[in-house]
Amino acid sequence: MPTRRNYNQNCPIARGLDVLGERWTLLILRELVGGARRYGDLRAELPGIATNLLAERLNELQDAGLVDRTDLPAPVGRTVYTLSDLGWRRVLPVLQSIALFGVERMDPVDAGRATPLNGFLAGILLGFDRVSAAGVEITCRAEIDGRRFEFAVTKGRLAATAKEPSVTMTASAADLVTARFGATEAKRKAALRRLEFTGDARDVEAVRTLFALH
């Protein structure tokens, strides 16, 4: 097994890159922000990664405390990987910053090319306002083109949740991307109007505010 590289520098950036800087690591964490994933799910969403390398990266992330592995009992009988609470607290801001840096470098996303995960990143992750989230406690579900994303707003941040949602948003990935990055104000407004929210009216208004989806 190859020896894990490190920078051997007592610097916070170097120490962070010792954990997060290996190839594929941040993309694995990106997938887990979307919810619990089986090994096969990760392989399918990360074409080009060797199966032994994926296993190695998952083991490293578990050792770092950023990923949890759960072996579900029969009759399900499968192993799933999730972002740990430490992962939600420490990794999410990193992913948000990188996504903000990279979004202007993306190819144009149209209705045929936006993935549910791209919709989640654009509609949820990039719009989240930590300042407005202070004191807000809400559980959320986003149904995006048939894929379900569940999370909570708690203690001024995003976190995992196992509770039933107080707000459910239903949308297409294309509309979420367009609502955030559409070329014209008219396109952005039209996409926003197609987003559907259900739940307590005050919680719905809070979600729209927290994620800039007015």
Secondary structure, DSSP 4 states (H G I P E B T S, - for coil): -PPPP-----SHHHHHHHHH-STTHHHHHHHHHTS-EEHHHHHHHSTT--HHHHHHHHHHHHHTTSEEEEEPPTTT--EEEEE-HHHHHHHHHHHHHHHHHHGGGSPP--TTT--HHHHHIIIIITT--TTTTTT--EEEEEEETTEEEEEEEETTEEE---SPPSEEEEE-HHHHHHHHH-SSHHHHHHHHHH-EEEE-HHHHHHHHHHTT--
